[in-house]
Amino acid sequence: MAAFQRQPRKEQKMNEENKTNEQTVRPNREHKSSVFKLLFSNPDTLRKLYSAIEGIELPPDIPIDINTISGILVKGIRNDISFIVDKRLVVLTEHQASINSNIPLRIYRYFEKVLSKIVDYQRVHNRQLIKIPKPEFIVLYNGKEPFPEKKTLRLSDAFMDTEDLTKNNNRISLELVVQVYNINHDQNREIQQKCEVLNEYSSFIEKIREYEKTKLSLDESVKCAVKYCIENNILKEFLREHGSEVVNMMVEEYTTEDFIEAMLEEAREERDQEIIDLWKSGIPAEEILRNLEINRAN
């Protein structure tokens, strides 16, 4: 997206946030891994997770080809894992912030880039039909706000109402369906019981929030949660091996999400319609912030 022009606005709060911890509060410009991706980007673990979500038993002889995309162009989709299994192309996304209605549109943009990675577009001019894996889109929600155990989001929900000009007015020519599962520790217990790693991951996130409620800093809360989980055999080997890395990842993810939500809330309070409209259009908040900073620098 080209940088957009806007007039200077109140920046005191945002500047103070940046000075407090510039490395973690400022939205990340590089595509770094996350705890979710580090934990589930193992084919065997991913096999168990997918089997639990789908309610199947995926045979071990069916390969899982992980083809997750890295790069700033798709940074709006965070904590994603893309893989091919049994002729299915699955985009699996963890979502920690509040669910917004534009997730199907954001995943549509991401899926386009996944296809460009696995399809030779120079062959589209040939007569022979190019076969592609059947797409599936799954979001695992573990945010703080109440959310149903399962919800279906559709791209068509965003389509504008049209006048009844044709007899096929209700026909949908383009669709993208996203299944959202709530994986907070008290939700979708059947899925979590079938995937021990997912269950332990949810327990780890829950423990971080418990420590936060005791007024510990985010950094201390994550460190305490890591220590507690190791002592109580929750993701024990994973946290032993990646403990310090996990702390850095979680602090960056949570702080960035909090900063983005604060920026959007401030925009709503100030009736900054430009930011609000950009957010509603499906442009990722990190991209909005990145362009704001470009304009401030000019």
N, C-alpha and C positions, 0 to 999 in steps of 0.2 A: 504494500500500500504506500502510495506517495505520501510524504509528510504533509499534514494539513496545517493551515495557518490559523492562528487564533490570537486573541488579545491577551496580554498578561493578566493573571488572576492571583488570588491570594495563595502564597506559597509558603508562608511561615511554618505551618504545621508540617508540611511535607519536607521542608528543608531541615527542620529539627529532627524528624524521623531519620532522614538520610545521614545526618551527622552523628546520630546515636550509634548506628551500626551500618555503615555504608555498604559493607560487603554482603550483609544478609538482607537488609531492607530493600535495597535497590533490586528491581526485577532482573533476573539472570539473563545475560546476553548470550551465553553459551549453552549448548544443550548438554546438561549434565544428567547423570543417572539419578534415580530416586530409590528410596528403600523398597518401594513396591516393585520397581523394575529389577533391582538387584536380587530381590527375593524370589521373584516368579519368572525370571528369564532363564530358568533351567528347564529343559524339555520335560523331565520327569515330574517336577513340581507343577509345571504348567499343565501337563496331562491330567494330574489329579484335580487341579482346580477346574479345568474345563469340564471334566467328567462330572464333578459335583454340581456345577451350575446347570448342565444339560440333563442331569439325572440319568446318565449312562455309564457304562464301564468301557472306557476306551482301551482297546487291546494294546499291549506294549509294542507290538510289531508294527503299528501304524506310526510312521514318523511324524514329528512336529518340526516344521521348518520356520524358525523365527526370522522375521524380516522387518523388525521394528525400524522406523525411519528416525534418523537424527538430523537435526538442522533447524535453524532459526525460523524458516518459513512455516514450520508446523508447531512452533512453540506454544501456540494456543491450546493444543491438546497435550496435557501434562500427564506424566506417569502412564504412558501408553505402552502396550505390547501388541505387536501385529505378528500373526503367525498363520501358516497354512497347515491344515490337518484334514485328511480324508476329503480332499477336493473342496474344502471350505476355507475361505479367507476370513479370519477372525480378527477384529480390532477390539482389544480389551483395554479399558481405561479405568483407572482409579480416579475418583472425584472427591476431593476433600472439602471444597467450598460448597456454598449453597447451590443446589441444582437450579440452573436457569433454563428457560424454554428453548434457548438457541443451541443446545447441545447437538441435535441432529444436523443443523447447518454447519456447525464447527467440524463435526465428524465427516460430513460430506466433503469439506475442503481437504481434510486429512486423507480420506479414502482416495481421492483423486491422485494424490502424490504416491500413495501405496501402489496404485495401479501402474503409474508411470515407472515404478521400480521393477515390476514383474512382467509388464507387457511391452513388447517391441512395437512401438507405435508406427514404425516404418512399414509394418505389415498390414496396417489397417486398410490400405488401398488395394490389397489383394482380394480376390473373390472368395477365397476360402474363409469360413467363419473362424474367428479367433475365440477359443474357449477360455474362460476365466473362472477361477474358483468362486463358489457361491459365497457372497459376503454375509457376515454376521457381526452385529455391533452390540457390545456388552459394556455397560458402565457399572462399576462397583462403587457405591456411595458410602462414605464413612464420615460425612460431615456432622456438625453438632445440631443442626436444626432437625426437627421431627420430619420423617419422610416415610411413605409406605414401604412395606417389605419388597414389593415389586411394582414397577410402573412402566408402561410403554409410552415412549415419546416418538412422534412421527414428524418427518419433514413437512408433510402435507398440512399439519396444524398451522404452519406459518403462511400457507397460501392465502392470498387476498380473495375475498368474495368477488365473484364475477357475475355480471348480469346474465340472465338466461337467454343467450343469443343462439345457442345450438341445442339440439336434443341430447347431445352428449356432455352437457355442461358439468355433470357430476363425475365425469371420468377423470381419474388421476393418472397422468402420463409419467410422472416421476415420483418415486417414493423412497424413503430411507427410514427404517424402523430401528429404534434403539431400545433394548431391554435394560432397565435400570434396576439393580438389586441393592438393597440396603444391607451392608455388611457390618454395621455396628454390632457390638458384642451381644446384644439382646435380640437381634433380628436374624431372620433366615437361619435358624439354628440347624435345620436339616442339611442345608448346604455346607455350613461350617463344620458340622460333625463328619461329613464325608470328606472334607479336606482339612486335615489337621493343621497344615501350615497356615491356611486362611484363618482358621479359628485362633491360632496363636498370634497371628498378626493383628487381628481385631482386639485381642486381649492386650497386646502391647500398646496399641493406640489408645485404648481405654485407660490404661495405667498412666500414660502421659497426661491425659486430661484430669485424672484423679490428683496427680501431683500439682498440676496447674491450679486446681481449686484450693490448694493449701497456700497459695500466694508465692510459690516458688517461681523463679524466672523460667522462661521457656527452656533455656539451656540446661538449667539444673533439673527441671522436670524430666527432660529426655534422658539425662544421665542417670537420674534415680530410677526411671523406668527400665533402662537397660540393665542396671545392676539388679533390680528386683526380678526381672524376667530370667536373667542368667541363674540367679539363686533358686528360682522356682521352676526351672526346666521349661521355660517358654522361649521358643526360638533360641535355645541355649547355644548350640554350636554356631549358628549364624551370627548371633550377637557377639560371641567370643571372637570370631574371626573378623567381623566388620564393625566392632563397637564404636570406635572413634569416628569412622566414616559415617555410620548411621546417625550419630549425634549431629554432625555437620549437615547431613542431608535433611534431617527432620527440622532442624532450626531454620534452614534456608527455606524449605517448603512452607512451613507454617507462618514464618514471618512475612514471606512474600504474599501469601494468601491474605493475611491480616491487613497488610499494607494496601493491597488492591481493593479489598472491601471497604477500608477506611476512605480511600480516594473516591470510590463510587458514592459512598454515603455523603461525603463532603460535597460532591457534585450535586447530589439530590437536594441537599440543604441549601445550597447556593443557587439552585435552579439553573445550573450550568447545562443547558439543553444540548449543547454540542457534544459533550462527553456522554451524556445519557443516550442520545440518539446513536452515537457510534457503538456504544455497548449493546443497545437493543438490536442493532443491525447484524450482530454476530461477530464483530471484530473483537478478538481476544483482548482482555484488559491490559495484558503485558505489551501488546502492540500499540495500544492507545498511549500508554505511559511512555513507551520508547519514542513515539513521535512527539509527545509533549516535550520531552527532554531535548530532542533535536531542535525544536522551535525555540526553546529557551536559550539554547547555546548560540543561535543565529542572531 
